[in-house]
Amino acid sequence: MAHHPLTVEQFLMANPPASLGGAGSLTNLLSAIGLVGKTLARDLRIAGLLNMLGVTGDTNVQGESVKKLDQIANETFVEVLQRDGVAGALASEEMEKPVFVASPGRPSPYMVLFDPLDGSSNTDVNMPLGSIFSIVAHKNVDQLPGDNDLLQKGTDQLAAGYFLFGPSTMLVFTTGKGVYGFTLDPNVGEYQLSHPGIKIPSRGKVYAVNEGNYQKWPDGTKRYIDSLKQSDHAAGRPYSGRYSGCLVADVHRLLLGGGIYLYPGEVNKPEGKLRLLYEANPMAMVVEQAGGRASTGTVRILDIEPKKLHQRVPLIIGSTDDVRDAERYLQATAVCS
């Protein structure tokens, strides 16, 4: 008899996540997020034929030019999750303010924060793209949620994950019980379990960083990256550089093969570029659940107390030993200065 891998829904039925709003509500929310991924995968496959490439002419709350696919992806997340009704609040790095989903009766106990399309610089050149999501609890369900309810530490996340849109479409997520990867079978329209119990190696041989920013980095970051290029057979160096411009794609590579990704702070921009709530927190939860580490260089990402929705942080993430090495370089330089 042929073996058929579990679908997401079958997997969640066999491994039910903790639920706040009655049986199956978090499972239903994850299923709805899966539908978002299917819709985006379809659109991305034929984006060049449907006038979806290029920019809209607008700028987002970050002051960045909005690509048409950014806007389409954001609208897809909002429309699908509003229609589903399981999430009471939706916050996106593309939107200045959250969308609150009014519900008659008891408000939803779940809120979703997301980066609708990660790697926007790749949209027009047919390179990897991703989407990232984080699910947190609405702790005061007697009231409708507000902006401040979304400001939760990464350790408070109930679930987190990402879509990778590459040669195949993958959904990778955790509910706090390990990390599981599902590949979308377009013939049947289902995600099927392809990567059970993902564990990141404790050390890798790959680093991912935008070296075009080298002159902007503090000395500790420069010294660490320089060390990765030096020949040291016993330490497994030099490392290979692999940077795609898509956080999801680069971290996914490391999740399976080990290594380190850095989007560090800069001398004149110490807060870094990546968003804490939409990118760093969910990716950190996934990587830590796989046995890895995520840090600003001095502080664990998941321990940061957010002050605002669009807060930025430096991000160093990947194999535990590699991230610890980077932290030593950054912290030694900070002490010396």
PyMOL commands that set and color helices and strands:
alter all, ss='L'
color gray80, all
select helices_A, chain A and resi 8-14+25-45+47-49+68-84+120-125+147-150+154-156+211-216+219-228+233-235+247-257+276-289+301-303+320-336
alter helices_A, ss='H'
color red, helices_A
select strands_A, chain A and resi 55-59+65-67+87-92+99-100+110-118+129-137+159-165+169-174+179-185+190-195+206-208+240-241+260-263+274-275+293-295+312-313+315-318
alter strands_A, ss='S'
color yellow, strands_A
deselect
rebuild
show_as cartoon
